[in-house]
Amino acid sequence: METLKKIGDFLWAGPIVIVFIALILVFGVALVSVPRVWPWLGIAAVMGAFLIGLGQRMNGRPAGILIDSRYKMSLSRFQMVLWTVVVFSAYFTIALPRCLPGGLSDVRTAKQVDACIEYLKDQDSEEAKGKAAEIKALKEQDLEELKQKTAELNALKDKGSEEAKKKTAEIKALKDQYSDETRKKAQDECTPGQPLNIAFPPELVAALGISTASLAGSSLIKNVKGGSPVKSQRVTEAEKAKQKADKELQAAVDKLNAAAARWVDARDAKNKAEAELESSAPDAREAAEEKLRKAEGEFRTAENEREKALTAWKAADEARATAEKNLDAVVTAQSKGSSLATNDSPEQATWGDMFRHEEAGKEKAIDLAKVQMFFFTIVVVFAYAAAIFGLLTKEAALANPLGVDFPTFSASLNALLGLSHAGYLTVKATGEA
């Protein structure tokens, strides 16, 4: 049965994973000519559909991915899912086209040249540092030329002349892009660029870390308080003992039925031999008596076997009753030792669980720490999604050969988010809201 379940899971998961990967590639690669915002939304939808399917398969609910081990909707899981879908769908959207031929632009600006120099300087090899020095030397020549042209422009008396306008344009081009020689050198040394140089800002890393730590801390607190329905070792051992007792009882029943059948056959054979002896002729009496003695011996053997099987059945039945009683006692003890409210099945989970108090007997009370964390999560995640939307509209930035930086946000916002999570975990630990 377990083998069939594993085969069923494989037959379900295999095609789903293949379709998931195929759709990611379709949105990320095949639709490379479409504005990046639309593939991002498509990949986010595919990830969401995958998580919905996973929840349906495992818990029988579309929102099953949000149901924790107590069969309650989890706010920590909700915010983790939001961050995962928003951030990593954007990462796929940016990274996949950059890995294609022609996915990266040339080094075109002074800012990119400076970034190339810094990138090479950060490398461990002396060769890379030497290349950085060569590009920097060319850059210094450009800066000297820039000073010279600026001085020439300042020396002109008529600032509105054609010569002054031409000189101004040259200065601007040199300032914004450096010379063709410098840019070509940077192009040769820093490209074919760094397609996977996609940087997460420290604020985003901190936000993701806070969410992960909150989920882990939440689960730890639940387990410490005994609120997790994950089976304890005692319950698991008691279940195994009962399963073993059930198998032994079934085996004893089978043996008892077989022994009873043999006893009935031996009894019938004995009765038949007795009847034949009574009706036998004098010359056949000795043979009939011998047949009866043999039938009586087989009957006694069958009767002994039946008594042994009956005794074994009684012992197995008592052992099974003891194992069942022990299992009930262990489960009851664990249930009484829990201070957190639990459901009996995933079907009982509701969206209101994300805002309810978790202590047993306080389920109808609203946990304000959860409400606060919910609003913080919604505001920060959707605001960050809007920032990503803005980034995905800048095709030049997405094709930057020296890398892409995800949007940043205020460190103070991270502090508020961290305080909200700390308050949430504190309430969860103390049981007071």
Backbone hydrogen bonds, N-H to C=O, Kabsch-Sander energy under -0.5 kcal/mol:
donor,donor_aa,acceptor,acceptor_aa,energy
5,K,1,M,-2.0
6,K,2,E,-2.2
7,I,3,T,-2.4
8,G,4,L,-2.5
9,D,5,K,-2.6
10,F,6,K,-2.2
11,L,7,I,-2.8
12,W,8,G,-1.7
13,A,9,D,-3.3
14,G,10,F,-2.9
16,I,12,W,-1.2
17,V,13,A,-2.8
18,I,14,G,-2.1
19,V,15,P,-2.8
20,F,16,I,-2.6
21,I,17,V,-2.6
22,A,18,I,-2.5
23,L,19,V,-2.6
24,I,20,F,-2.1
25,L,21,I,-2.3
26,V,22,A,-2.3
27,F,23,L,-2.6
28,G,24,I,-2.7
29,V,25,L,-2.9
30,A,25,L,-1.6
31,L,26,V,-1.5
32,V,29,V,-1.4
34,V,31,L,-1.4
38,W,35,P,-1.5
40,W,36,R,-1.9
41,L,37,V,-2.2
42,G,38,W,-2.4
43,I,39,P,-3.1
44,A,40,W,-2.6
45,A,41,L,-2.2
46,V,42,G,-2.3
47,M,43,I,-2.6
48,G,44,A,-2.4
49,A,45,A,-2.6
50,F,46,V,-2.3
51,L,47,M,-2.3
52,I,48,G,-2.3
53,G,49,A,-2.7
54,L,50,F,-2.4
55,G,51,L,-2.4
56,Q,52,I,-2.4
57,R,53,G,-2.5
58,M,54,L,-2.5
59,N,55,G,-2.6
60,G,56,Q,-1.2
61,R,55,G,-1.2
64,G,61,R,-2.1
66,L,63,A,-1.9
67,I,64,G,-1.4
68,D,72,K,-2.8
71,Y,68,D,-1.9
73,M,350,T,-0.6
74,S,66,L,-2.8
78,F,74,S,-1.8
79,Q,75,L,-2.3
80,M,76,S,-1.9
81,V,77,R,-2.5
82,L,78,F,-2.1
83,W,79,Q,-2.3
84,T,80,M,-2.4
85,V,81,V,-2.6
86,V,82,L,-2.6
87,V,83,W,-2.4
88,F,83,W,-0.5
88,F,84,T,-1.7
89,S,85,V,-1.3
90,A,86,V,-1.1
91,Y,87,V,-2.0
92,F,88,F,-2.3
93,T,89,S,-2.1
94,I,90,A,-2.1
95,A,91,Y,-3.2
96,L,92,F,-2.2
98,R,94,I,-1.0
99,C,95,A,-1.1
99,C,96,L,-0.9
100,L,97,P,-1.1
103,G,100,L,-2.2
105,S,399,A,-3.0
108,R,106,D,-0.7
110,A,176,D,-3.8
113,V,109,T,-1.9
114,D,110,A,-2.6
115,A,111,K,-2.1
116,C,112,Q,-2.3
117,I,113,V,-2.3
118,E,114,D,-2.2
119,Y,115,A,-2.5
120,L,116,C,-2.5
121,K,117,I,-2.3
122,D,118,E,-1.5
123,Q,120,L,-1.0
129,K,125,S,-1.5
130,G,126,E,-2.4
131,K,127,E,-2.1
132,A,128,A,-2.3
133,A,129,K,-1.9
134,E,130,G,-1.9
135,I,131,K,-2.4
136,K,132,A,-2.4
137,A,133,A,-2.1
138,L,134,E,-1.9
139,K,135,I,-2.4
140,E,136,K,-2.5
141,Q,137,A,-1.9
142,D,138,L,-2.1
143,L,139,K,-2.4
144,E,140,E,-2.3
145,E,141,Q,-2.5
146,L,142,D,-2.5
147,K,143,L,-2.3
148,Q,144,E,-2.3
149,K,145,E,-2.7
150,T,146,L,-2.4
151,A,147,K,-2.4
152,E,148,Q,-2.3
153,L,149,K,-2.5
154,N,150,T,-2.3
155,A,151,A,-1.5
156,L,152,E,-0.9
156,L,153,L,-0.7
159,K,157,K,-1.0
161,S,158,D,-1.4
165,K,161,S,-2.3
166,K,162,E,-2.5
167,K,163,E,-2.4
168,T,164,A,-2.5
169,A,165,K,-2.2
170,E,166,K,-2.2
171,I,167,K,-2.3
172,K,168,T,-2.4
173,A,169,A,-2.5
174,L,170,E,-2.5
175,K,171,I,-2.5
176,D,172,K,-2.6
177,Q,173,A,-2.5
178,Y,174,L,-1.6
183,R,179,S,-2.4
184,K,180,D,-2.5
185,K,181,E,-2.1
186,A,182,T,-2.3
187,Q,183,R,-2.6
188,D,184,K,-2.6
189,E,185,K,-2.0
190,C,186,A,-2.5
191,T,187,Q,-1.3
194,Q,401,P,-2.4
197,N,194,Q,-2.0
198,I,196,L,-2.1
199,A,197,N,-0.6
199,A,404,V,-2.7
204,L,201,P,-0.6
205,V,201,P,-2.3
206,A,202,P,-2.6
207,A,203,E,-2.2
208,L,204,L,-2.8
209,G,205,V,-2.5
210,I,206,A,-2.7
211,S,207,A,-2.1
212,T,208,L,-2.5
213,A,209,G,-2.9
214,S,210,I,-2.3
215,L,211,S,-2.2
216,A,212,T,-2.6
217,G,213,A,-3.1
218,S,214,S,-2.5
219,S,215,L,-2.2
220,L,216,A,-2.3
221,I,217,G,-2.5
222,K,218,S,-2.2
223,N,219,S,-2.2
224,V,220,L,-2.6
225,K,221,I,-2.4
226,G,223,N,-1.0
227,G,222,K,-2.7
228,S,222,K,-0.7
236,T,232,S,-2.5
237,E,233,Q,-2.6
238,A,234,R,-2.5
239,E,235,V,-2.6
240,K,236,T,-2.3
241,A,237,E,-2.3
242,K,238,A,-2.2
243,Q,239,E,-2.6
244,K,240,K,-2.4
245,A,241,A,-2.3
246,D,242,K,-2.8
247,K,243,Q,-2.1
248,E,244,K,-2.4
249,L,245,A,-2.5
250,Q,246,D,-2.3
251,A,247,K,-2.4
252,A,248,E,-2.2
253,V,249,L,-2.4
254,D,250,Q,-2.3
255,K,251,A,-2.2
256,L,252,A,-2.5
257,N,253,V,-2.6
258,A,254,D,-2.2
259,A,255,K,-2.7
260,A,256,L,-2.7
261,A,257,N,-2.1
262,R,258,A,-2.1
263,W,259,A,-2.4
264,V,260,A,-2.4
265,D,261,A,-2.2
266,A,262,R,-2.7
267,R,263,W,-2.7
268,D,264,V,-2.4
269,A,265,D,-2.3
270,K,266,A,-2.3
271,N,267,R,-2.6
272,K,268,D,-2.3
273,A,269,A,-2.2
274,E,270,K,-2.3
275,A,271,N,-2.1
276,E,272,K,-2.3
277,L,273,A,-2.1
278,E,274,E,-2.0
279,S,275,A,-1.6
280,S,276,E,-0.6
280,S,277,L,-0.8
284,A,281,A,-1.3
285,R,281,A,-0.6
285,R,282,P,-0.8
288,A,284,A,-1.9
289,E,285,R,-2.6
290,E,286,E,-2.0
291,K,287,A,-2.1
292,L,288,A,-2.0
293,R,289,E,-2.5
294,K,290,E,-2.1
295,A,291,K,-2.1
296,E,292,L,-2.9
297,G,293,R,-2.2
298,E,294,K,-2.2
299,F,295,A,-2.1
300,R,296,E,-2.5
301,T,297,G,-2.2
302,A,298,E,-2.4
303,E,299,F,-2.7
304,N,300,R,-2.5
305,E,301,T,-2.5
306,R,302,A,-2.3
307,E,303,E,-2.3
308,K,304,N,-2.5
309,A,305,E,-2.6
310,L,306,R,-2.6
311,T,307,E,-2.4
312,A,308,K,-2.6
313,W,309,A,-2.4
314,K,310,L,-2.3
315,A,311,T,-2.2
316,A,312,A,-2.5
317,D,313,W,-2.8
318,E,314,K,-2.4
319,A,315,A,-2.4
320,R,316,A,-2.4
321,A,317,D,-2.3
322,T,318,E,-2.5
323,A,319,A,-2.5
324,E,320,R,-2.5
325,K,321,A,-2.4
326,N,322,T,-2.5
327,L,323,A,-2.4
328,D,324,E,-2.4
329,A,325,K,-2.1
330,V,326,N,-2.4
331,V,327,L,-2.7
332,T,328,D,-2.4
333,A,329,A,-2.4
334,Q,330,V,-2.4
335,S,331,V,-2.5
336,K,332,T,-2.7
337,G,333,A,-1.6
338,S,335,S,-1.1
339,S,225,K,-1.4
341,A,358,E,-2.9
343,N,70,R,-2.3
348,Q,345,S,-1.5
349,A,346,P,-1.7
353,D,350,T,-1.6
354,M,351,W,-1.5
355,F,352,G,-1.8
356,R,352,G,-1.0
357,H,362,K,-0.6
357,H,365,A,-2.3
360,A,339,S,-2.3
362,K,359,E,-2.2
365,A,362,K,-2.0
367,D,355,F,-3.1
368,L,366,I,-0.9
370,K,367,D,-0.5
371,V,367,D,-1.9
372,Q,368,L,-2.7
373,M,369,A,-2.2
374,F,370,K,-2.4
375,F,371,V,-2.2
376,F,372,Q,-2.4
377,T,373,M,-2.6
378,I,374,F,-2.6
379,V,375,F,-2.6
380,V,376,F,-2.7
381,V,377,T,-2.6
382,F,378,I,-2.2
383,A,379,V,-2.1
384,Y,380,V,-2.3
385,A,381,V,-2.2
386,A,382,F,-1.8
387,A,383,A,-1.7
388,I,384,Y,-2.4
389,F,385,A,-2.3
390,G,386,A,-1.9
391,L,387,A,-2.0
392,L,388,I,-2.6
393,T,389,F,-0.6
393,T,390,G,-0.8
394,K,391,L,-1.8
395,E,393,T,-1.0
398,L,394,K,-1.9
399,A,395,E,-1.5
400,N,397,A,-1.1
403,G,400,N,-1.8
404,V,197,N,-2.0
406,F,199,A,-3.0
406,F,404,V,-0.5
414,N,410,S,-1.2
415,A,411,A,-1.9
416,L,412,S,-2.2
417,L,413,L,-2.4
418,G,414,N,-2.9
419,L,415,A,-2.5
420,S,416,L,-2.4
421,H,417,L,-2.3
422,A,418,G,-2.5
423,G,419,L,-2.6
424,Y,420,S,-2.2
425,L,421,H,-2.6
426,T,422,A,-2.3
427,V,423,G,-2.4
428,K,424,Y,-2.0
429,A,425,L,-2.3
430,T,426,T,-2.6
431,G,427,V,-2.5
